[in-house]
Structures are given as C-alpha cells and as structure tokens.
Amino acid sequence: MTPRNAELREMASACKDLSDTERLVFEAQYARHRRDPAIATILSVVFNVTGVDRFYLGQVGAGFAKLFTLGGFFIWAFVDLFIIRRITAEQNATAIRDICAHIAEAR
C-alpha cells in the first residue's frame, strides 16, 4: 500500500460523518498541515545531513539534532533515506485524526 493510498483511506474513514461545511473546513485545515512525501524524500536526498527534511516535517528538534551531528554521523541520514516517506505518511495521518477530532469537539 502506497503512502498516498493509506492517506486517502484514512481521510475517508475520518471524514465519513462530516457535514459539507465541516468537510470544507477539514480540507482547508488539512491543506495547511499536509506534507508531501515526495518533497520530504527529495529534501532527504539532497540535504541529507543538514536536517532540512526534518524541519520540513515540523520536527525542529530532530532537525537541529541532525544538523549538529551531521546526520547522526551519517547513520541517521542514511536511515532517513529509507524511512522518510513512512514518517511523512504517519504525520499526515496524525494531522487527519487531529483535525477531525477538533471539528468533532466544535460541534
């Protein structure tokens, strides 16, 4: 299953009970919070030891740690090349759940 398919499946299950207005609010909020796995991968490849990929994902602490340790002495940077898409997909799924939870609380 690709990260995009998992993301779409998560959105469908989370948004099934939303009204049209709530769905519009969800789409606007999610557009602000979603991170593209392809961009994260490119950043991870091009700027591997600088932590730019982690900054892009909003993980500022991890970004600084990766920057100051040269990608965990290149080990962390190498591992990130393989897992950055999964991390991005997990972060997007968390954003979906959080936005839907906030919308449900506002009812």
C-alpha positions in Angstrom: 0.0 0.0 0.0 1.4 3.4 -1.0 1.5 6.2 1.5 -1.0 8.2 -0.7 -3.5 5.3 -0.7 -3.2 5.0 3.1 -3.7 8.7 3.4 -6.8 8.6 1.3 -8.2 5.6 3.2 -7.5 7.5 6.5 -9.3 10.6 5.2 -12.3 8.6 4.0 -12.8 6.9 7.4 -12.2 10.0 9.4 -14.5 12.3 7.4 -17.4 10.0 6.8 -19.6 11.7 9.4 -18.7 15.3 8.5 -21.3 17.7 7.0 -20.5 19.6 3.8 -19.4 22.7 5.8 -17.3 20.6 8.1 -15.7 18.9 5.2 -14.7 22.3 3.7 -13.2 23.3 7.0 -11.3 19.9 7.1 -10.0 20.3 3.6 -8.7 23.9 4.3 -7.0 22.8 7.5 -5.5 19.7 6.0 -4.1 21.6 3.0 -2.2 23.7 5.6 -0.9 20.8 7.6 -0.2 18.1 4.9 3.4 17.4 3.9 4.2 15.8 0.6 6.2 12.6 0.9 8.0 13.2 -2.4 9.2 16.6 -1.3 10.4 15.1 2.0 12.3 12.4 0.1 13.9 15.0 -2.2 15.0 17.1 0.7 16.3 14.0 2.5 18.4 13.0 -0.6 19.7 16.5 -1.5 20.2 18.0 2.0 20.8 14.7 3.8 23.0 15.6 6.8 21.6 19.1 7.3 18.2 18.1 8.8 16.2 20.1 6.2 13.8 17.1 5.8 13.0 17.1 9.5 12.5 20.9 9.5 10.1 20.5 6.6 8.1 18.0 8.6 7.9 20.4 11.5 10.3 18.3 13.7 12.5 21.2 14.7 14.3 19.5 17.5 15.2 16.5 15.3 16.2 18.9 12.5 18.7 20.7 14.8 20.0 17.3 16.2 20.5 16.0 12.7 22.2 19.2 11.7 24.6 19.5 14.6 25.6 15.8 14.5 26.0 15.7 10.7 23.1 13.4 10.3 23.9 11.3 13.4 27.4 10.9 12.0 25.8 9.9 8.6 24.0 6.9 10.1 20.7 8.7 10.9 20.9 10.4 7.5 21.3 7.1 5.7 18.4 5.5 7.6 16.2 8.6 6.9 16.6 7.9 3.1 14.6 4.8 3.6 12.0 5.8 6.2 11.2 9.5 5.4 8.2 8.6 3.3 6.7 6.5 6.1 7.4 9.2 8.7 5.6 11.7 6.4 2.7 9.4 5.9 2.3 8.9 9.6 2.5 12.6 10.3 -0.2 13.2 7.7 -2.4 10.5 9.2 -2.0 12.1 12.6 -3.0 15.5 11.1 -6.1 14.0 9.7 -7.2 12.5 13.0 -6.4 15.7 14.9 -8.3 17.9 12.5 -11.3 15.6 12.6 -11.2 15.5 16.4 -11.1 19.3 16.6 -14.1 19.6 14.2 -16.0 17.0 16.3 -15.2 18.9 19.5 -16.6 22.1 17.9 -20.0 20.6 17.2 
